Amino acid sequence: MSGLTKRYEILFLYECKDCNPNGDPLDENRPRTDPETGEATVTDVRIKRTVRDYFLAQEPDVDKRLANGMEVLIRDTEKSDGYLSEGKDRAKQFEQLLKSAKGKKKGEKREALQEVILSHCIDARLFGTALPLGKDEASIQLTGPVQFSAFNRSLHQVAPVMVQQTAAFAGNKTANQKSFAERWLLPYALIASYGVVNEVAAQTTKMTEADLQHLLQGLWWGTAALNTHSKMGHDPLLLVLAEYAPGQRAGKLPRRVKMVEKKVADTALRSTDDYLLDVSQLLEAFKDCEAHLSIKQDKLLQCQSGELKADFISLAEQSGLSVNKL
């Protein structure tokens, strides 16, 4: 498999309708929002979890994931006593794959274990890891080549609502009727997530071009597959992978797109029918950097560049950019 030699940026837009894109457990699980701007925010941890869950769903068999280098390092596993594993316990699970740990010095053992983890775990190759190895043993610390913004924001203000509903069971042992449940939702949010793939860090984690393609699939199809009680209502709209010469990037991709021709106020937006997405600045930035674009899109999202209105792929092609359809 070929390693990465180019710098990449990722812009991923998806809509959330009547769901909770990223609840805050310290605030009644309300959707995370910026108190100053009113924008919805989604953490990088949430995005990485979506990708990891996609990998797990693609191949439920652990042995097959290990054999194919598609195991997920950061996931819930249990110790022999039935309790959840700590980081050092997870490390010990991979020690079993070492041909021999006996006789190795501490540093040699850590390096050998790191090689085993990188060869078997795609999320470690993508996102890096900080894995404690136990007492008197230095941790494995790898900076991941793929990094997303700490907060990935909606392109507009949102207004969370609290919904009450009948619970499945009674609230206590003497009740004669079911209790009520509450949950927080966003009626609508268009989230713009931003990531960078660093070719230098990729050499350390041995991330490959194939890993990059798996990441893109995880972003798009993993988001589309979110169907839990709080996440049902996620739909991917636009995924752009920009390829540059080493060391270059346009940067600030979410700030280079904006909603225009909104038919209603921000908090009243409910679908892609209510706005256009102006991508003029984004396309200009890509042209300045001579970026090569790989794009996947849902044509429900209509865009604008200057006087032209069309889907993003059409506008990118008309601007003279090199475009590949994912």
Secondary structure, DSSP 8 states (H G I E B T S, - for coil): --B--SEEEEEEEEEE-SB-SSEETTTTTEE-B-TTT-EEEEEHHHHHHHHHHHHHHH---HHHHHHTT-B-SSS--B-TTSSB--HHHHHHHHHTTSS--TT--HHHHHHHHHHHHHHHBHHHHHHEEEE---TTS--EEEE-SEEE-SEEEEEEE---EEEEEEEEEESSTT-SSEEEEEEEEBS-EEEEEEEEE-HHHHHHHT-BHHHHHHHHHHHHHHHHT--STTTTTEEEEEEEEEEESTT-----GGGG-EEES-SS-GGG--SGGG-EEE-HHHHHHHHHTT-EEEEEE-TTS-EEETTEEE-HHHHHHHTT-EEEE-
